[in-house]
Amino acid sequence: MKLLVSKLFLCIILISNALIGFSTTKTMEFSGINKIVVSARFFDTNIYGSSGNKTIFSYTINDSFKNHKKIHVNHKKVGNTLIIEVETPLRYVNNFEGKIKLSIPKDVDIDYKSSSGDLSCIEMRNNSTNIAASSGDISLINFNSKFNLKTSSGDIKLIECNGDINVKTSSGEQYLRTIKGNVNSISSSGSAKLENVNGKINLVSTSGDSDIIHCIGKMRLTSTSGELELNDCQGEFHASSTSGDIVAKNINFTDESRFSSTSGDIEMKYSNRTEDLRFTLNSTSGSLKVDNKYSDDYLTVGEGSILIKSSTTSGDQVFKKYR
């Protein structure tokens, strides 16, 4: 009986160890690093800017099936560059959890690539940030840099960032808030929301709605399929839509602006003095209205110094004073 109990206890221990699996964490420290290059295959990555001059690199592997010997996190220092590469066989990707953490001086440049994994970066003040992810979300907060960001499948979020931004998503949402710098945004499928941007905006959306809120600057907005909506914005606007409405509330025109839609309505509520504006509207099929003036195919109103031109192939147009 005692032998049976001992064997049963041993089996329970073996099963528990198998379920718990393997966990390892390794930490390294480097000096004199001014650039990091990360290729994080199936690993999530967190990068923190520090006020010190040391680069601290750590990684953790939690492996329920004890295949950790097949997963390699390689690193090497080449000159002033720290290169980190993760090797993960595809047959193990569902059996482990991998995380990379980097605490780096705030002025270190970042070059990051990932085939599957999320990236979070906080508190950086560098010259260049290049990020490309095949599948995974990207989050940058409190960042000064020149940004080149791209993801095939995943969301991109930037909050409180200074510097020119190039952002491209094939399938995923874009959210940019409190930005000082020029923004070039391209989205193949997914919504885009830009809030409190001070700089030029060039936005191209193939499929998805776009919201522009509290932004100041010259704006070029193009949508193939989706609604363009502007709220509380100021600047020069060039907006066009192939299929979708263009709607604006409380916008202030600072220079000549143009709007066009192939199939969709255009509705603008402006905050300028009416006498400062001059409107030229035309439509192949749709009604035209500027304040209390109406027409069906062509309408000109006002003699102000700022010209507003608008056209639709099929869709109504309404321009009126914001109250």
N, C-alpha and C positions, 0 to 999 in steps of 0.2 A: 504493500500500500504506500509506504514512504517513497519507494522508487517511482511509483506511478505519479505521485504528487510532485516529485522533483522534476520528472520529465515534463509534466504539464506546466510547471512554473517556468522551465527553460524555454518551452514553446511560446509562452506568453511574452517573454522577454525578447525572443527573436522576432516575433510578429510586431511588437511595439517598435523595435529598432528599425524594422523595414518600413513601417508607416511614418516614423519620424524622419527617416532618411538622413541626409548629410547636409551640414551647413558649415560654410567656411567664410571667413573674412580676412582679407589681407590689406595692410596699409603701408604706403611708402611715402617718402618725403624727398623733394627735389629743390635745388636752388638754381637761380639763373635762368628760369624759364620765361620766354616772352611769347610763346605760341604753343597751343595744344592742338593735336590732330587726333580725333577720336573716330573709330569705326566700331560702332556698338551693335553687333548683330544679336537681336532678341534680348537686349539688356535695356532697362530704363536708366537714364542718366540724369543726375542732379549736379549742377555747377553753381558754386557760390563765390562771389567776389569778396576778397578779404583785404584788409588794410595792411597786412604783413607782406613779406617778400618771399615766403615759402609756398611751394606748390605741394599740397597733400592729396595723394591719390589713394583711394581705397575701393575695393569691390567685394561684393557678397554674393555667394551662390547658395541657394537653398534647393536641394535636389532630393525629391522624395524617392527616386528609384536608384540613387547612388551611381549615377552616370557622370559624376563630376570630373572624373579623369578624362572624359572625352571633350570637356569644355575648357578652352584655354583663353586666358586673358593675358595677352602679351603686351609688353611695354618696352620702349627703349628711348633713350635721350640722344638726339642727333643735334649737335651744336646747342642752340638755345630752344630747341623744339622737343616737346614730349609727345611721343607717338604711342597711342593705345589702340590695340586691335583685338577684337573678340572673335574666336573661332568656335562656332557651334554647329555640330552636325544636325541636319534638318530632322532626323528621326528622334531627336531628344527635345525638340522645342516645346512640347507640351508637358514635359516632365520636370521642369525646373523653373526657378525664378532668379533672375540675375539683376543686380543693381551696381551702378558705378557712381561714386561720389568724388567730386573734385572741389577742393577749396584752393582758389588760385588768386594771385594778385589781380586787382581790378583792371589793370592795363594789358593783360595777356590776351592776344588775339585767339579766336576760336574757329576751328574748321571741323565740322561734325557731320558724320554720315551714319545713317541707320537703316537697316532693312526692315526692322520691326522693333519698336520701342519708343517710349515717350521721353521727351527732353524738357527739363525745367532749368532756366538760368535766372539768377537773381543778382542784382547789384554789380554791374560791370561798367567800366569806363575805358573801353579799348578802341582800336582803330578799325578793326575788321571782324565781322561775324558772318561766317558762311555755314549754312545749315541745309542739308538735303536728307529727307526721310522718305522711304518708300511706303511705310505704314507706321503711323504714330503721331501723337499730338506734340505740338511745340508751344512752349510758354516762356516768354521773356518779360521780366518785370524790373523796372527801375534800371534802365540800360542806356548808355550812350555809346553809339557805334555807327558804322556803316553796315547795313544789313542786306544780306542776300539769302532769302529763305524760300524753300521749296518742299512741298510734300505731295506725294501721289495720292495718298489716302490718309487723311487726318486733319485735325483742326490746327489753326495757328492763332495764337493770342499774344498781343503786345500791349503792355500797359506802362505808362510813364516812361516813354522812350524818346531819346533825342538822336537825330541823325536821319539821313536818307534811307528809305526802305524800299527794297524790291521783294515782293511777296507773291508766290504763285502756288495755287492749290488745284490739283486735278479733280479731287473729290473730297470736299471738306469745307468747313466754315472758317471765315476770317473775322477776327475781332480786334480792332485797333482802337485804343483809347488813350487820350492825353499824349499826343505825339507832336513834337516840334521837328519838322523836316519834311522833305518831299516824299510822297508815297506813290509807288507804282504797283498797282494791285491787279492781278490776273486770276480769274477763277473760271474753271471749266464747268464745274457742277458744285453748287453750294452757295449759301448766302454770304454776304459781306456787310459788316457793320463798322463804320468809321465814325468815331466820336471824339470831339475836341482835338481835331487835327489843325495845326497851324503851318501851312505850306501848300505847295502845289499837289494836286491829286489827279492821278491818271488811273482810272478804274475801267477794266474791261471784264464783263461777265457774260459767259455763254449761256448758262442756265442757273437762275437763282435770283432772289431779290437782293437789292442793295439799299442800305440805309446810311445816309450821311447826316450827322447830327452835330450842331455847334461847331462847324468847321469854317476856317477863314483861309481864302487863297484862290488861285486859279484852278478850276476843276474841269476835267475832261472825263465824262461819264458815258460809257457805252454798254448797252445790254442787248443781247440777242433775244433772250426769252426770260422775262422777269421784270418786276416793278422797280423803278428808281424812285426813291423817296428822300426828300431833303427837308430838314427841319432846322430853323434858327441858324442859317448859314449866310455868309457874306463873301462876295467875290465876283469873279467873272465865270459864267457857267456855259459850257458846251455839253449838252446832254442829248443822247439819241437812243431810241429803242426800236428794235425790229418788231417785237411782239410784247407789249406790256405798257402800262401807264407810266407817266412821269408826273409825280405829285410833289409839290413844294409848299411849305408853310413858313411864313415869317422869314423870307429871304430878302437880302439887300443886294441889289445889283451895283457893282462898282465900275463896271465897264461893259462894253457890248457883249451880249449873251445870245446864244442860239439854242433852239430846241427842235427836235424832229422825232416823229414816230410814224412807222409804216402802218402798224395796226395797234392802236391804243390811244387813250385820251391824254391830254396835257392840261394840268390844272396848277396854276401858280398863284400864291397869295404873297404879295410883295410888301415890304415895309418902307420903300422909297416914297418920296413925295411924287405924286402922280405927274406933276408938271416937269419933273426932271427926266421923264422917260418918253421914249418914242417907240411905238409898236408897229410891226409889219407881220401880219398873220395870213396864211393861206392854207386851204385844205381842198383835196380832191373830193372827199366825201365826209362831211362833218360840219357842225356849227362852230362859229367863232364869236368870242365875247371878250371885250375889254371894258371892265367896270360896267357902265350902262349902255355901251355901244355894241351892236350886233351885226352879223353878216353870215352868209353861207359859204362863200368860197374865197373871199379876199377882204381884208380889213386893215386899214391904217388909222392909228390914233396917236395924237400928241405931237409935240415939237421939241421934246427934251433932248438933252445932249447924249443920253445913254440909249442906244438902239437895242431893242429886243426883237429878234426875229424867230418865228416859229412856224412849223409846217407839219401837216399830217396827211397821209394818204387816205387812211380811214380812221377817223377819230375826232372827237370834239376838243376844242381848246377854250380854256377860261383863264383870264388874267384879271385879278381883282386885288384891291387894297386889303392888306391884312388888318383886321380890327382887334 
